[in-house]
Amino acid sequence: MTVTINDSFSDQVIAFLKTLPKEAVRIEEAKTPWYADEVERRIEDYKSGKMETAPLDQAFWDEMDDFIDTVA
């Protein structure tokens, strides 16, 4: 049986499960989400300077305003 628990209730559910006999319930750690490795890689690329970024300065916002005006 698999039970999916809303994260906001996990503490309450774990507290309840701990009240049951030890042989009644087996709690396994959650598996890492499928995207975790990709997020970690991108964080490292950003921190190391390998990731190309663009500044969000006033020129960026002016360009966005101009773009919005042309499509609106």
PDB file of N, CA, C and O in Angstrom:
ATOM      1  N   MET A   1       0.852  -1.167   0.000  1.00  0.00           N
ATOM      2  CA  MET A   1       0.000   0.000   0.000  1.00  0.00           C
ATOM      3  C   MET A   1       0.899   1.232   0.000  1.00  0.00           C
ATOM      4  O   MET A   1       1.900   1.278   0.715  1.00  0.00           O
ATOM      5  N   THR A   2       0.545   2.210  -0.789  1.00  0.00           N
ATOM      6  CA  THR A   2       1.257   3.475  -0.814  1.00  0.00           C
ATOM      7  C   THR A   2       0.282   4.573  -0.445  1.00  0.00           C
ATOM      8  O   THR A   2      -0.840   4.624  -0.948  1.00  0.00           O
ATOM      9  N   VAL A   3       0.723   5.446   0.434  1.00  0.00           N
ATOM     10  CA  VAL A   3      -0.105   6.568   0.849  1.00  0.00           C
ATOM     11  C   VAL A   3       0.651   7.844   0.519  1.00  0.00           C
ATOM     12  O   VAL A   3       1.812   7.997   0.900  1.00  0.00           O
ATOM     13  N   THR A   4       0.006   8.751  -0.181  1.00  0.00           N
ATOM     14  CA  THR A   4       0.605  10.040  -0.486  1.00  0.00           C
ATOM     15  C   THR A   4       0.059  11.062   0.492  1.00  0.00           C
ATOM     16  O   THR A   4      -1.153  11.181   0.670  1.00  0.00           O
ATOM     17  N   ILE A   5       0.964  11.801   1.126  1.00  0.00           N
ATOM     18  CA  ILE A   5       0.573  12.730   2.174  1.00  0.00           C
ATOM     19  C   ILE A   5       0.935  14.146   1.761  1.00  0.00           C
ATOM     20  O   ILE A   5       2.055  14.403   1.319  1.00  0.00           O
ATOM     21  N   ASN A   6       0.003  15.048   1.902  1.00  0.00           N
ATOM     22  CA  ASN A   6       0.253  16.460   1.650  1.00  0.00           C
ATOM     23  C   ASN A   6       1.352  16.914   2.620  1.00  0.00           C
ATOM     24  O   ASN A   6       1.274  16.644   3.819  1.00  0.00           O
ATOM     25  N   ASP A   7       2.367  17.597   2.104  1.00  0.00           N
ATOM     26  CA  ASP A   7       3.506  18.014   2.927  1.00  0.00           C
ATOM     27  C   ASP A   7       3.093  18.797   4.167  1.00  0.00           C
ATOM     28  O   ASP A   7       3.741  18.694   5.209  1.00  0.00           O
ATOM     29  N   SER A   8       2.037  19.566   4.066  1.00  0.00           N
ATOM     30  CA  SER A   8       1.626  20.374   5.210  1.00  0.00           C
ATOM     31  C   SER A   8       1.108  19.529   6.374  1.00  0.00           C
ATOM     32  O   SER A   8       0.988  20.030   7.492  1.00  0.00           O
ATOM     33  N   PHE A   9       0.798  18.250   6.125  1.00  0.00           N
ATOM     34  CA  PHE A   9       0.307  17.361   7.181  1.00  0.00           C
ATOM     35  C   PHE A   9       1.317  16.286   7.564  1.00  0.00           C
ATOM     36  O   PHE A   9       1.023  15.435   8.404  1.00  0.00           O
ATOM     37  N   SER A  10       2.482  16.311   6.970  1.00  0.00           N
ATOM     38  CA  SER A  10       3.438  15.218   7.181  1.00  0.00           C
ATOM     39  C   SER A  10       3.839  15.056   8.644  1.00  0.00           C
ATOM     40  O   SER A  10       3.958  13.926   9.119  1.00  0.00           O
ATOM     41  N   ASP A  11       4.048  16.142   9.364  1.00  0.00           N
ATOM     42  CA  ASP A  11       4.431  16.021  10.779  1.00  0.00           C
ATOM     43  C   ASP A  11       3.347  15.317  11.591  1.00  0.00           C
ATOM     44  O   ASP A  11       3.653  14.484  12.444  1.00  0.00           O
ATOM     45  N   GLN A  12       2.094  15.645  11.329  1.00  0.00           N
ATOM     46  CA  GLN A  12       0.998  15.021  12.061  1.00  0.00           C
ATOM     47  C   GLN A  12       0.884  13.538  11.723  1.00  0.00           C
ATOM     48  O   GLN A  12       0.636  12.713  12.603  1.00  0.00           O
ATOM     49  N   VAL A  13       1.062  13.204  10.463  1.00  0.00           N
ATOM     50  CA  VAL A  13       0.963  11.807  10.046  1.00  0.00           C
ATOM     51  C   VAL A  13       2.112  10.998  10.645  1.00  0.00           C
ATOM     52  O   VAL A  13       1.895   9.892  11.137  1.00  0.00           O
ATOM     53  N   ILE A  14       3.326  11.534  10.609  1.00  0.00           N
ATOM     54  CA  ILE A  14       4.473  10.834  11.193  1.00  0.00           C
ATOM     55  C   ILE A  14       4.260  10.636  12.691  1.00  0.00           C
ATOM     56  O   ILE A  14       4.561   9.567  13.221  1.00  0.00           O
ATOM     57  N   ALA A  15       3.748  11.646  13.370  1.00  0.00           N
ATOM     58  CA  ALA A  15       3.473  11.516  14.812  1.00  0.00           C
ATOM     59  C   ALA A  15       2.466  10.394  15.060  1.00  0.00           C
ATOM     60  O   ALA A  15       2.629   9.607  15.992  1.00  0.00           O
ATOM     61  N   PHE A  16       1.430  10.319  14.230  1.00  0.00           N
ATOM     62  CA  PHE A  16       0.440   9.256  14.373  1.00  0.00           C
ATOM     63  C   PHE A  16       1.063   7.888  14.125  1.00  0.00           C
ATOM     64  O   PHE A  16       0.840   6.952  14.893  1.00  0.00           O
ATOM     65  N   LEU A  17       1.835   7.773  13.066  1.00  0.00           N
ATOM     66  CA  LEU A  17       2.445   6.489  12.731  1.00  0.00           C
ATOM     67  C   LEU A  17       3.377   6.001  13.832  1.00  0.00           C
ATOM     68  O   LEU A  17       3.490   4.796  14.059  1.00  0.00           O
ATOM     69  N   LYS A  18       4.031   6.904  14.503  1.00  0.00           N
ATOM     70  CA  LYS A  18       4.942   6.516  15.587  1.00  0.00           C
ATOM     71  C   LYS A  18       4.191   5.955  16.791  1.00  0.00           C
ATOM     72  O   LYS A  18       4.800   5.318  17.651  1.00  0.00           O
ATOM     73  N   THR A  19       2.880   6.179  16.867  1.00  0.00           N
ATOM     74  CA  THR A  19       2.091   5.622  17.969  1.00  0.00           C
ATOM     75  C   THR A  19       1.727   4.162  17.727  1.00  0.00           C
ATOM     76  O   THR A  19       1.320   3.456  18.650  1.00  0.00           O
ATOM     77  N   LEU A  20       1.875   3.713  16.484  1.00  0.00           N
ATOM     78  CA  LEU A  20       1.552   2.325  16.147  1.00  0.00           C
ATOM     79  C   LEU A  20       2.724   1.409  16.491  1.00  0.00           C
ATOM     80  O   LEU A  20       3.858   1.874  16.610  1.00  0.00           O
ATOM     81  N   PRO A  21       2.459   0.106  16.653  1.00  0.00           N
ATOM     82  CA  PRO A  21       3.563  -0.827  16.928  1.00  0.00           C
ATOM     83  C   PRO A  21       4.611  -0.772  15.813  1.00  0.00           C
ATOM     84  O   PRO A  21       4.269  -0.602  14.642  1.00  0.00           O
ATOM     85  N   LYS A  22       5.876  -0.915  16.178  1.00  0.00           N
ATOM     86  CA  LYS A  22       6.972  -0.797  15.217  1.00  0.00           C
ATOM     87  C   LYS A  22       6.833  -1.764  14.038  1.00  0.00           C
ATOM     88  O   LYS A  22       7.183  -1.420  12.910  1.00  0.00           O
ATOM     89  N   GLU A  23       6.330  -2.956  14.292  1.00  0.00           N
ATOM     90  CA  GLU A  23       6.204  -3.932  13.208  1.00  0.00           C
ATOM     91  C   GLU A  23       4.996  -3.640  12.301  1.00  0.00           C
ATOM     92  O   GLU A  23       4.839  -4.281  11.262  1.00  0.00           O
ATOM     93  N   ALA A  24       4.153  -2.688  12.682  1.00  0.00           N
ATOM     94  CA  ALA A  24       2.953  -2.393  11.907  1.00  0.00           C
ATOM     95  C   ALA A  24       3.216  -1.475  10.714  1.00  0.00           C
ATOM     96  O   ALA A  24       2.502  -1.531   9.712  1.00  0.00           O
ATOM     97  N   VAL A  25       4.238  -0.634  10.825  1.00  0.00           N
ATOM     98  CA  VAL A  25       4.468   0.377   9.795  1.00  0.00           C
ATOM     99  C   VAL A  25       5.953   0.459   9.474  1.00  0.00           C
ATOM    100  O   VAL A  25       6.798   0.450  10.369  1.00  0.00           O
ATOM    101  N   ARG A  26       6.254   0.538   8.201  1.00  0.00           N
ATOM    102  CA  ARG A  26       7.635   0.764   7.764  1.00  0.00           C
ATOM    103  C   ARG A  26       7.658   2.113   7.046  1.00  0.00           C
ATOM    104  O   ARG A  26       6.939   2.316   6.068  1.00  0.00           O
ATOM    105  N   ILE A  27       8.482   3.022   7.538  1.00  0.00           N
ATOM    106  CA  ILE A  27       8.583   4.350   6.950  1.00  0.00           C
ATOM    107  C   ILE A  27       9.889   4.414   6.170  1.00  0.00           C
ATOM    108  O   ILE A  27      10.969   4.188   6.715  1.00  0.00           O
ATOM    109  N   GLU A  28       9.767   4.727   4.879  1.00  0.00           N
ATOM    110  CA  GLU A  28      10.944   4.855   4.030  1.00  0.00           C
ATOM    111  C   GLU A  28      11.134   6.318   3.669  1.00  0.00           C
ATOM    112  O   GLU A  28      10.168   7.059   3.490  1.00  0.00           O
ATOM    113  N   GLU A  29      12.376   6.716   3.565  1.00  0.00           N
ATOM    114  CA  GLU A  29      12.668   8.079   3.150  1.00  0.00           C
ATOM    115  C   GLU A  29      12.151   8.297   1.736  1.00  0.00           C
ATOM    116  O   GLU A  29      12.175   7.388   0.906  1.00  0.00           O
ATOM    117  N   ALA A  30      11.685   9.508   1.472  1.00  0.00           N
ATOM    118  CA  ALA A  30      11.199   9.838   0.132  1.00  0.00           C
ATOM    119  C   ALA A  30      12.359   9.801  -0.855  1.00  0.00           C
ATOM    120  O   ALA A  30      13.488  10.170  -0.531  1.00  0.00           O
ATOM    121  N   LYS A  31      12.054   9.352  -2.052  1.00  0.00           N
ATOM    122  CA  LYS A  31      13.066   9.317  -3.093  1.00  0.00           C
ATOM    123  C   LYS A  31      13.287  10.732  -3.622  1.00  0.00           C
ATOM    124  O   LYS A  31      12.385  11.570  -3.588  1.00  0.00           O
ATOM    125  N   THR A  32      14.468  10.975  -4.097  1.00  0.00           N
ATOM    126  CA  THR A  32      14.788  12.275  -4.665  1.00  0.00           C
ATOM    127  C   THR A  32      13.938  12.482  -5.911  1.00  0.00           C
ATOM    128  O   THR A  32      13.819  11.575  -6.734  1.00  0.00           O
ATOM    129  N   PRO A  33      13.343  13.671  -6.061  1.00  0.00           N
ATOM    130  CA  PRO A  33      12.544  13.923  -7.263  1.00  0.00           C
ATOM    131  C   PRO A  33      13.375  13.782  -8.530  1.00  0.00           C
ATOM    132  O   PRO A  33      14.592  13.963  -8.497  1.00  0.00           O
ATOM    133  N   TRP A  34      12.738  13.465  -9.633  1.00  0.00           N
ATOM    134  CA  TRP A  34      13.434  13.224 -10.902  1.00  0.00           C
ATOM    135  C   TRP A  34      14.245  14.427 -11.359  1.00  0.00           C
ATOM    136  O   TRP A  34      15.238  14.263 -12.068  1.00  0.00           O
ATOM    137  N   TYR A  35      13.846  15.621 -10.973  1.00  0.00           N
ATOM    138  CA  TYR A  35      14.514  16.826 -11.446  1.00  0.00           C
ATOM    139  C   TYR A  35      15.634  17.312 -10.522  1.00  0.00           C
ATOM    140  O   TYR A  35      16.311  18.287 -10.849  1.00  0.00           O
ATOM    141  N   ALA A  36      15.840  16.667  -9.397  1.00  0.00           N
ATOM    142  CA  ALA A  36      16.802  17.143  -8.405  1.00  0.00           C
ATOM    143  C   ALA A  36      18.223  17.229  -8.962  1.00  0.00           C
ATOM    144  O   ALA A  36      18.928  18.200  -8.688  1.00  0.00           O
ATOM    145  N   ASP A  37      18.655  16.237  -9.736  1.00  0.00           N
ATOM    146  CA  ASP A  37      20.007  16.266 -10.296  1.00  0.00           C
ATOM    147  C   ASP A  37      20.187  17.434 -11.253  1.00  0.00           C
ATOM    148  O   ASP A  37      21.231  18.086 -11.258  1.00  0.00           O
ATOM    149  N   GLU A  38      19.171  17.695 -12.060  1.00  0.00           N
ATOM    150  CA  GLU A  38      19.244  18.804 -13.014  1.00  0.00           C
ATOM    151  C   GLU A  38      19.301  20.146 -12.287  1.00  0.00           C
ATOM    152  O   GLU A  38      20.073  21.026 -12.667  1.00  0.00           O
ATOM    153  N   VAL A  39      18.498  20.301 -11.257  1.00  0.00           N
ATOM    154  CA  VAL A  39      18.513  21.544 -10.477  1.00  0.00           C
ATOM    155  C   VAL A  39      19.874  21.734  -9.826  1.00  0.00           C
ATOM    156  O   VAL A  39      20.423  22.835  -9.847  1.00  0.00           O
ATOM    157  N   GLU A  40      20.417  20.682  -9.255  1.00  0.00           N
ATOM    158  CA  GLU A  40      21.736  20.761  -8.620  1.00  0.00           C
ATOM    159  C   GLU A  40      22.807  21.159  -9.634  1.00  0.00           C
ATOM    160  O   GLU A  40      23.668  21.988  -9.341  1.00  0.00           O
ATOM    161  N   ARG A  41      22.750  20.562 -10.832  1.00  0.00           N
ATOM    162  CA  ARG A  41      23.725  20.897 -11.870  1.00  0.00           C
ATOM    163  C   ARG A  41      23.630  22.370 -12.255  1.00  0.00           C
ATOM    164  O   ARG A  41      24.649  23.046 -12.397  1.00  0.00           O
ATOM    165  N   ARG A  42      22.416  22.859 -12.422  1.00  0.00           N
ATOM    166  CA  ARG A  42      22.233  24.256 -12.805  1.00  0.00           C
ATOM    167  C   ARG A  42      22.677  25.213 -11.709  1.00  0.00           C
ATOM    168  O   ARG A  42      23.224  26.277 -12.000  1.00  0.00           O
ATOM    169  N   ILE A  43      22.451  24.851 -10.462  1.00  0.00           N
ATOM    170  CA  ILE A  43      22.919  25.685  -9.352  1.00  0.00           C
ATOM    171  C   ILE A  43      24.438  25.775  -9.379  1.00  0.00           C
ATOM    172  O   ILE A  43      25.003  26.858  -9.229  1.00  0.00           O
ATOM    173  N   GLU A  44      25.092  24.647  -9.570  1.00  0.00           N
ATOM    174  CA  GLU A  44      26.553  24.638  -9.626  1.00  0.00           C
ATOM    175  C   GLU A  44      27.072  25.435 -10.823  1.00  0.00           C
ATOM    176  O   GLU A  44      28.060  26.159 -10.706  1.00  0.00           O
ATOM    177  N   ASP A  45      26.402  25.303 -11.983  1.00  0.00           N
ATOM    178  CA  ASP A  45      26.793  26.083 -13.158  1.00  0.00           C
ATOM    179  C   ASP A  45      26.661  27.575 -12.885  1.00  0.00           C
ATOM    180  O   ASP A  45      27.521  28.359 -13.287  1.00  0.00           O
ATOM    181  N   TYR A  46      25.600  27.969 -12.210  1.00  0.00           N
ATOM    182  CA  TYR A  46      25.384  29.377 -11.893  1.00  0.00           C
ATOM    183  C   TYR A  46      26.457  29.879 -10.935  1.00  0.00           C
ATOM    184  O   TYR A  46      27.059  30.930 -11.158  1.00  0.00           O
ATOM    185  N   LYS A  47      26.691  29.116  -9.865  1.00  0.00           N
ATOM    186  CA  LYS A  47      27.685  29.524  -8.869  1.00  0.00           C
ATOM    187  C   LYS A  47      29.092  29.612  -9.458  1.00  0.00           C
ATOM    188  O   LYS A  47      29.869  30.491  -9.086  1.00  0.00           O
ATOM    189  N   SER A  48      29.417  28.707 -10.371  1.00  0.00           N
ATOM    190  CA  SER A  48      30.769  28.676 -10.936  1.00  0.00           C
ATOM    191  C   SER A  48      30.959  29.701 -12.051  1.00  0.00           C
ATOM    192  O   SER A  48      32.086  29.938 -12.485  1.00  0.00           O
ATOM    193  N   GLY A  49      29.871  30.309 -12.517  1.00  0.00           N
ATOM    194  CA  GLY A  49      29.963  31.285 -13.594  1.00  0.00           C
ATOM    195  C   GLY A  49      29.843  30.674 -14.979  1.00  0.00           C
ATOM    196  O   GLY A  49      29.959  31.392 -15.973  1.00  0.00           O
ATOM    197  N   LYS A  50      29.611  29.355 -15.077  1.00  0.00           N
ATOM    198  CA  LYS A  50      29.466  28.697 -16.375  1.00  0.00           C
ATOM    199  C   LYS A  50      28.144  29.046 -17.060  1.00  0.00           C
ATOM    200  O   LYS A  50      28.046  29.016 -18.287  1.00  0.00           O
ATOM    201  N   MET A  51      27.141  29.374 -16.269  1.00  0.00           N
ATOM    202  CA  MET A  51      25.822  29.660 -16.822  1.00  0.00           C
ATOM    203  C   MET A  51      25.782  31.097 -17.328  1.00  0.00           C
ATOM    204  O   MET A  51      26.120  32.037 -16.608  1.00  0.00           O
ATOM    205  N   GLU A  52      25.363  31.245 -18.579  1.00  0.00           N
ATOM    206  CA  GLU A  52      25.239  32.582 -19.147  1.00  0.00           C
ATOM    207  C   GLU A  52      23.968  33.233 -18.603  1.00  0.00           C
ATOM    208  O   GLU A  52      22.887  32.649 -18.661  1.00  0.00           O
ATOM    209  N   THR A  53      24.110  34.433 -18.079  1.00  0.00           N
ATOM    210  CA  THR A  53      22.964  35.143 -17.516  1.00  0.00           C
ATOM    211  C   THR A  53      22.870  36.534 -18.131  1.00  0.00           C
ATOM    212  O   THR A  53      23.823  37.016 -18.743  1.00  0.00           O
ATOM    213  N   ALA A  54      21.737  37.164 -17.968  1.00  0.00           N
ATOM    214  CA  ALA A  54      21.533  38.524 -18.445  1.00  0.00           C
ATOM    215  C   ALA A  54      21.122  39.393 -17.260  1.00  0.00           C
ATOM    216  O   ALA A  54      20.327  38.967 -16.422  1.00  0.00           O
ATOM    217  N   PRO A  55      21.658  40.602 -17.187  1.00  0.00           N
ATOM    218  CA  PRO A  55      21.290  41.467 -16.065  1.00  0.00           C
ATOM    219  C   PRO A  55      19.839  41.945 -16.183  1.00  0.00           C
ATOM    220  O   PRO A  55      19.356  42.202 -17.285  1.00  0.00           O
ATOM    221  N   LEU A  56      19.172  42.058 -15.084  1.00  0.00           N
ATOM    222  CA  LEU A  56      17.804  42.565 -15.064  1.00  0.00           C
ATOM    223  C   LEU A  56      17.845  44.045 -14.679  1.00  0.00           C
ATOM    224  O   LEU A  56      17.276  44.463 -13.672  1.00  0.00           O
ATOM    225  N   ASP A  57      18.532  44.813 -15.508  1.00  0.00           N
ATOM    226  CA  ASP A  57      18.659  46.245 -15.258  1.00  0.00           C
ATOM    227  C   ASP A  57      17.531  47.004 -15.953  1.00  0.00           C
ATOM    228  O   ASP A  57      16.631  46.395 -16.532  1.00  0.00           O
ATOM    229  N   GLN A  58      17.581  48.312 -15.895  1.00  0.00           N
ATOM    230  CA  GLN A  58      16.515  49.122 -16.475  1.00  0.00           C
ATOM    231  C   GLN A  58      16.387  48.903 -17.983  1.00  0.00           C
ATOM    232  O   GLN A  58      15.280  48.918 -18.522  1.00  0.00           O
ATOM    233  N   ALA A  59      17.516  48.701 -18.664  1.00  0.00           N
ATOM    234  CA  ALA A  59      17.466  48.457 -20.106  1.00  0.00           C
ATOM    235  C   ALA A  59      16.640  47.204 -20.419  1.00  0.00           C
ATOM    236  O   ALA A  59      15.891  47.182 -21.395  1.00  0.00           O
ATOM    237  N   PHE A  60      16.777  46.174 -19.599  1.00  0.00           N
ATOM    238  CA  PHE A  60      15.986  44.953 -19.780  1.00  0.00           C
ATOM    239  C   PHE A  60      14.499  45.271 -19.687  1.00  0.00           C
ATOM    240  O   PHE A  60      13.716  44.866 -20.547  1.00  0.00           O
ATOM    241  N   TRP A  61      14.115  45.994 -18.649  1.00  0.00           N
ATOM    242  CA  TRP A  61      12.700  46.290 -18.441  1.00  0.00           C
ATOM    243  C   TRP A  61      12.163  47.216 -19.530  1.00  0.00           C
ATOM    244  O   TRP A  61      11.011  47.083 -19.941  1.00  0.00           O
ATOM    245  N   ASP A  62      12.985  48.150 -19.998  1.00  0.00           N
ATOM    246  CA  ASP A  62      12.564  49.014 -21.105  1.00  0.00           C
ATOM    247  C   ASP A  62      12.301  48.183 -22.355  1.00  0.00           C
ATOM    248  O   ASP A  62      11.327  48.413 -23.071  1.00  0.00           O
ATOM    249  N   GLU A  63      13.178  47.218 -22.610  1.00  0.00           N
ATOM    250  CA  GLU A  63      13.001  46.339 -23.760  1.00  0.00           C
ATOM    251  C   GLU A  63      11.724  45.505 -23.625  1.00  0.00           C
ATOM    252  O   GLU A  63      11.004  45.298 -24.602  1.00  0.00           O
ATOM    253  N   MET A  64      11.450  45.031 -22.412  1.00  0.00           N
ATOM    254  CA  MET A  64      10.220  44.253 -22.185  1.00  0.00           C
ATOM    255  C   MET A  64       8.993  45.136 -22.416  1.00  0.00           C
ATOM    256  O   MET A  64       8.023  44.695 -23.032  1.00  0.00           O
ATOM    257  N   ASP A  65       9.027  46.377 -21.930  1.00  0.00           N
ATOM    258  CA  ASP A  65       7.911  47.294 -22.164  1.00  0.00           C
ATOM    259  C   ASP A  65       7.689  47.523 -23.641  1.00  0.00           C
ATOM    260  O   ASP A  65       6.548  47.516 -24.103  1.00  0.00           O
ATOM    261  N   ASP A  66       8.761  47.725 -24.393  1.00  0.00           N
ATOM    262  CA  ASP A  66       8.658  47.927 -25.842  1.00  0.00           C
ATOM    263  C   ASP A  66       8.043  46.705 -26.515  1.00  0.00           C
ATOM    264  O   ASP A  66       7.193  46.834 -27.396  1.00  0.00           O
ATOM    265  N   PHE A  67       8.475  45.528 -26.097  1.00  0.00           N
ATOM    266  CA  PHE A  67       7.942  44.278 -26.672  1.00  0.00           C
ATOM    267  C   PHE A  67       6.449  44.153 -26.389  1.00  0.00           C
ATOM    268  O   PHE A  67       5.672  43.804 -27.278  1.00  0.00           O
ATOM    269  N   ILE A  68       6.059  44.430 -25.180  1.00  0.00           N
ATOM    270  CA  ILE A  68       4.641  44.330 -24.792  1.00  0.00           C
ATOM    271  C   ILE A  68       3.819  45.316 -25.603  1.00  0.00           C
ATOM    272  O   ILE A  68       2.717  44.997 -26.049  1.00  0.00           O
ATOM    273  N   ASP A  69       4.357  46.514 -25.794  1.00  0.00           N
ATOM    274  CA  ASP A  69       3.625  47.518 -26.574  1.00  0.00           C
ATOM    275  C   ASP A  69       3.415  47.077 -28.018  1.00  0.00           C
ATOM    276  O   ASP A  69       2.395  47.404 -28.625  1.00  0.00           O
ATOM    277  N   THR A  70       4.378  46.332 -28.573  1.00  0.00           N
ATOM    278  CA  THR A  70       4.262  45.905 -29.974  1.00  0.00           C
ATOM    279  C   THR A  70       3.290  44.748 -30.149  1.00  0.00           C
ATOM    280  O   THR A  70       2.704  44.602 -31.222  1.00  0.00           O
ATOM    281  N   VAL A  71       3.104  43.922 -29.125  1.00  0.00           N
ATOM    282  CA  VAL A  71       2.203  42.764 -29.257  1.00  0.00           C
ATOM    283  C   VAL A  71       0.823  43.025 -28.689  1.00  0.00           C
ATOM    284  O   VAL A  71      -0.104  42.249 -28.922  1.00  0.00           O
ATOM    285  N   ALA A  72       0.681  44.100 -27.951  1.00  0.00           N
ATOM    286  CA  ALA A  72      -0.624  44.392 -27.312  1.00  0.00           C
ATOM    287  C   ALA A  72      -1.595  45.028 -28.259  1.00  0.00           C
ATOM    288  O   ALA A  72      -2.725  45.330 -27.873  1.00  0.00           O
TER     289      ALA A  72
END
